Structures are given as C-alpha cells and as structure tokens.
C-alpha cells in the first residue's frame, strides 16, 4: 500500500499517514466538453495526475477528485449547451468543498491543498474553504492552500510552447496546454486526428444571458490545439509540479521533502 491515492489505501494506512503529517491534496475538476479530441473528464484527470506527482515528491496524499464543477462559461469553457457538460450550481460546489474540508479535518488532516483544474471553479472553491474554516473556528489547527495549476507554467516555457504568441489561459480551453498535458499524462485518451481547425474565438468584452451560443466555435475548442505534443506537456508538467511542490514546502514549512 505505497500509493499516494487515498482511495487505494486501507483506512488504517490512511490514518497512519495522516497522523504522520501528510499533506492532503484535493483535485477540483469538472465534467465538461473538451472538443472532439479530449475526454469529458480532462479537468479532473489532469488535476489528479498533477496532485499525484506533487504528492509523490513530498510524501503527500491525494483524495478522490471532485469531478463536477461550476457551470461552463462560453468564454472559458464553451458553455452549457454542449452534450456531456455536467455542472453544479455555485452554492452546491461551495457546499461540497465545505463538507470535504470539514471531513478531512475530522480525520486529523492539518494541511490541505485544493488544486483547481477547471477555470470556473475558482471562487466557489474559495467560498467553500472559507465557509469550512468559519464553521471549524480559529482553533481548528488546519491550514488550506488553494491554487490553479496552470499558474505555475513559467513564462519562458509559455514563450517556447507558443512561438506565435500565447492566447491567454481562458482561450486555452481544450487547446495546446490541456492537449499537451493530456498527451503527457494520458496519451491513450487523446485523438490527435480529431483536432479541429478552429482559430481563436473572438469574444466581445461583455456577457449576454441567455448565452450567445453562436459566439463559441461549434467544436467547443476556443483556440487551436494544433502543435500539441507530449514533450510540451512534459515541460509544462515539470514547471507545474516543481512550482506547486516548492510552494507547499514553503507555506507548510516542510523543509527539504522535495
């Protein structure tokens, strides 16, 4: 039972590692369309794989991913009109995160990292953390970090990955970053031959409700995934994993566990 994955351990082994002070990682993904070439579970799959790599470096644990996220938005996820996209209300996601943090605190976890892999989740995950900490009170003896894994891609890496210019993280939905990371972590789930030729989506500086579905490319890909490679994914993964491990070790005073 040497796995970093909580759900692959007995409760006895899990309890031992928690009592030894293991940092617990909670991937926060979604079930959302990612074009014709990537699976619906991309956000949770990538967040979980990244968490596992970091946990392996610092003797941490990875909880099962939260695999449903906040509603897909046209400008960063394509929107709710795609078949397969299965989303939560913001209050539901916040309550789910609140309950998860509260439960892990009950287990004895003192240090948690919530790794967001779905752009729209950010503030609802934050709300859930804050609600849990308010409920647990100031003497709860638990610290929680929240991060978005793509923020750890180094600028020089992005320059090399995007020689024609980086379109921005929002437009990178189902594009080069996610496709390359999936080629690195889950190559068998990527259908390169199905990558569409859609160019970058051109959104106005405002939103409309009901959503203007015609703003979104029919494929659901907001920027071209052409040029994605496993090598690019490996380089970005190294940035992300190393950056997260360093941040966790610094904030939780873990010393040289990397």
N, C-alpha and C positions, 0 to 999 in steps of 0.2 A: 504493500500500500504506500508506494512512494509518490503517487500522483499529487500534483498541486490542486487537482479539481476536487472540491468539497464533495460533490455527488458521487465520486468514485471511492470515497473513504467510508469506513465504518464510523459510527458516532463516537466510538471510543478513541480511535485515532484522531478524528477531527477535534475532539475535546482536548486531547493531549497537545496538539499543535496550537490550538487557541491559548491554552494555559502557558505554553512556551512563548507566547507573544507574537505569533504570526500576524502579519498584516493581511487583511482580507480584502480582496478585490471583487467588486460587483459590476459586471459589464451591463450597460444600459443601451440596448439596441432597439430594433423595430422589425416589423414585418411589412415590407414596402417594396414596390416595384423598383427594379434597378435595370431597366431596359431589357432588351431581348437576350442579352448575353450574360447577365449575372443573376443569381438566385434572389428570391424574395427575402431570404434571411441574411443578406450580406452584412447589414449593420451589426447584428448580434454576433455573427460568425467572426468578423474582424475584431470587434471589441473583445471577444472571448479569447481569441488567439493572442492578441497583444497582451492581455492580462496574464495569460499563462506564461508567456515569455518573460514578463517582468517578475512574476511570482517565482519562477524558476531561479532567477538571479538573486532574489533576496529572501528565499525560503518562505514565501508567502503562500496564500491560499486563494483559490478562485471559486466564487459562488456561481451557481447556475445563472445564466443571463436573464435579465428582464427583456423578453423578446417582443413585446408590444410597446410602441412608442406613441408620442403625441401626434396628432393629425398631420399628415404630409401636406406641405405647403407648395404651391406652384413654383415659387422662385428658388426653392432649395431641395425639393423632393419630388416635384412633378404634380403633386396634388392628390386629392382623394378620389378622383374619377377613374383611376386605374384598377382593374380587377386584380385582387390579391392583396392590395394595400389594406391592412387591417389595423386600425388605430384606436387609441384611447382618448377620452376627454382629459383635459389637463388636470382636473381635480382627481380623476381616477389614478393617473400616473403618479401624482404627488402623494396620494394616499398609499399607493403601493410601495413607493420608496420609503415613506414614513414608517410603514409597518415593517419593511425589511430591515431598516436601520435599528428599529426598536428590538426586533427579534435577535439580530446579531449582537446587540448589546446584552440581551438576556443570556446569550451563550457565553459571554465573557470577552467578546472581541473589544479591544481598546483602540484599534487603529483600522480605519476603513478607507478604501479608495473607490469612488464611483467613477467608472470610465465610460464617458458618453460617446456612443458611436453613431448617433442619429441627431442631425443638426437641430431639429425642432424640440428635442428633449430638454435643452439646457436649463431653462428657468423653472420648468416644472419639477425636474430632479432637484434643483436647488431648493425649491419650496418644500419638497418632501424631507430633505435633510434638516432644514430649519424647523419644520414642524416637529420632527422627531426629537431634536435637541431641546426644543422648548418644553416638550412633554416630559423628557427624561430629567430635565433640570440641570443646574450648573454643577452639581456634584456627580454627574453621571460617569466621569472618567472615561470618556470616549472622544476621539478626535476623528473628523471626517474630512477627506480631501475629495474635491470634485474636479474633473478635468475632461477636456475634449482631446482625443488622442491626436488629431491632425495638427493641433497647435504646436506639436513637438517636431514637425518637419523643419529642418534647418533651411535658412534662406538660400544658401549655396546649393543645397540639394534640389530645391524647387527650381532654381535657375537652370540646373542641368537637366532636370526632368522635363521642363517646359522651355525649350530653347526659343520658341516663338512668343513667349510671354505667358505668365500664369494668369488664368481667367478668374481666380478667386475661389475660395472654398465652397461658397454657396453653389456656384455653377459647376463644381466638380462632382455633382451627383451622378453616379454611375459612369464616371469618366476615367481619366488616366490614373488618379490616385487610388480610387477604390478598385479599379480593374487590375492595376499592377499589384496592389496588396493582396488581392484575391489570387492572382497568379502565383504569388509567393507562398501564401498560406494554404490555399485550396484550389490548386490548378485544375483539378478534375471537374470543378463546378463552373468553370469559365468556358463560354463558347465564343472564341475569338472570331469565328467566321460569321457570327450574327451581329457584330458591332455595327450599328447604323452609321450613316454618313451625315447625320445631323450636325450642323455647325452650332456655335454658341447661341443659346437662347437670348433674345433681346427683350428684356422686361422693362416696362416703364417704372419710374420712381414712386409708385404708389400701388396699392392693392385694391381689388374690387370684390365685393361679396353680393351674390354668389360669384364664385371664382370664374374667371375668364379662361376656360379650358383651352381655348384656341391659342392662348399665349404660349402654351407648352408644346414642344415637339411631340408628335404622335408616338414616338418610340419611348418617351419618358426620360431620355438621356439629355441632360441640359448642356453638355459640352462634349466634343468628340473624345471618344476613348481610344482612337487610333494612336498608335505609338506606345501603348501599354506593354510592359514587359515584366517578367519575373525579376529581372535584375534591378529595374527601377523600384519594384516593390520591396526587394530585399534591402536596398539602400534606405528607403523611407522607413521601413520597419526598424532598421538599426537605429536611425535617428529617434524614432518614437520610443522604442523600448529603452534605449540608453537614457533618453531625456526623462522619461517617467521614473525609471529606477533611481536616477540621481535626485529628482525632486522628492520622491518618497523617502529616500535615505536622509535627505537634508531636513525635511519638515518633521519627520518622526525620530530624528537623531538615532539612526540605525548604524552609524559608523561605517565600516567597510564591508557590509554584507554583499555588495555588488560583486 
